[in-house]
Amino acid sequence: MNLRVLADCSPDERRALFERDAGVEEAREPVREIIGRVREEGDAALRAFAEEFDDVTVGNLDITDEAERAAERLDPALREHIETAAANVRAFHERQLPEDWTDDFDGRELGRRFRPLERVGAYVPGGTAAYPSSALMGVIPAKVAGVDHVAVATPPAEDLNDATLAAIHLAGADRVYQAGGAQAVAALAYGTETVDRVQKIVGPGNKWVTAAKAEVRGDCEIDFLAGPSEILVVADETADPRFVAADLVAQAEHDPNASVVAVTDDEALGEEIVEEVERQTGAREREEVIRQALENDASGVLLARSMPEAVLFAEEYAAEHLSLQVEDDEALLERIDSAGSVFLGPYSPVAAGDYAAGPNHVLPTGGLAKLQGGLSVDTFMRSVTVQRLSEEALSELSETITSLAEAEGLEAHAASVRERFE
């Protein structure tokens, strides 16, 4: 990882920074085949894919009871920490619950009602690492929203991770299935003999999971298409290079395709960040993964000519995780609208949000933060508007309604109003 001058970045370098590719398109065709087999063969396909992709012979696909037992046998100290994180996540999402309302608008009684979905599926990744935190982030907001049935799919393994299973149970999941990848998404979207069909699928995953979510969208709602993890740190001369480097290295640990970027207007700080990243990377257990992420064209330390230029870059970048390690972080925050989650100050590492601070860590990537936010209680709810018009209120609006209806050539619409006054 080297220090580069932001203004001198070539078009190709800027493209790599802003067009973070999740690799979804290349996976679409094989994913279609996987989905087709699950729809045709059901449980048999899930077991066959577990053998083929995970090298695991699956007996029971439904492991709900096993998740409960995992919570019972989990180390008490670890269980307490999971419960602490769960309580924080639950408290934050409870603040998001919308309230039904009704108001009078000159004889028009209008309102809005909020109701949860009935059946939701949450994907909890496995593979190279265990993700109990993803269980909390996917299940808890759905239960807070009032979803009646929350099913979780997590990849099979010879020895399923107790921490992940326990977190799934403690978060309140109603069903747990050992199925991973595109085949798990297909099972949740269309159902099998064992897996109940859901209305919406949420949660992070690799490119196969993301491609599968893209394929089933339309038959089953999804949250959004998320790519590899990413972080942007904006730092000025007051930042501690150790803290900046630690946050970059932490996100690089997720995935070889992770995007980790820092931008600063202080050249000396930029050089210190590069040195610190190298020093800290050599001390980490997942050094190989980290180095692959750091060598990505989408990663780097950038030198801006000024803090306003750094802020403009941050707004265009629209990071999944945005860390503001600057003297006046509140002032910078006011100038940035596009980010999945913002971390203010030196003692707000992204890891706090990943695990236990309370906000959700399932966030938009690849610039999607310009269009939407992360997982929330709203993700699991739908709204219904309610209208009651008095005779007087309808009479006052009748000419407006009928003239607009006739302008659109919908004479029967106009007549449906006139009939009430003839």
C-alpha angles and dihedrals in degrees: 000000000000136000111256130186107244095214091052096054111125122234089259091051092049091047090055091051097048103031098059103182119210091195091238099136094059089054098049099089099049089042091057089056092050092049091048092053093049091051091050102036104027116188092007090062092049091053093045092050090048088058093044102042105023101029089230130130106220121206110170113025090193107072099166091124091048090055090054091049090049090056090051095051098039118119104273094230093052091045090053091052092049089050091050091052091045092052091052093048091047093049093050094049093046087064088061096060109122122223126229112242140189127186139174118247104185095304095331109111103204132173150150130236126197122211131175127239114257102225128027134172124211122197115214112192125229128167117098094010141020118249113196087152091063089056091057093046095049102040106035100059089048092053091044088053088055100252106169099209123030116180124191127205119196129170118270122247138175087246110026113214110260094205092055094045092047091050091051090053095043091049088061105254114171097205133019124197129187101226128118143190126011091335091062091052090049092050093051093045098048106016131231134214089284106022117072117223116250135204097227137019123208137173142077127283145149125288091279092056091045093048090050091052088052090051098049094043106116093037091050128017119241135194099236142300107271125190132195119320120277140186135188119194118195109199136176131191091285093063122106107235090212092061094045092049092046091056092048093049092046093057092042087058091069101067141348086239095053117127115225119179136168124189124192139165092216115085095197090052091048091055091047090051091053090050093047092049090055093047095048095043091060090057098051126099094224092049095141093054091045094051092050090053092046091052093055116116085233092061130074151107112268129200114216123198090230142356091258088059090049090051092050089051091050092051092050092044093054094197127209087225119024118189117193108198098171137118096256104030094162091059091051092046090059089059097050122073102163118074136105095227130351124216114201124205137356096294098054103084117180087242088069089061092041092061123008120356093092110246117107119267096203097100140162117266137188094047093305088126086082087070109030147004133243132275113309142150087277089064090069100043139076127202129225122198119217127204134185119173124192118223090254093050092051090047091054091051097039098097092047092049097045095045092051092045092052091046087058092047093246101131095167090059090057091045092054087065098041092051089066092060103038 
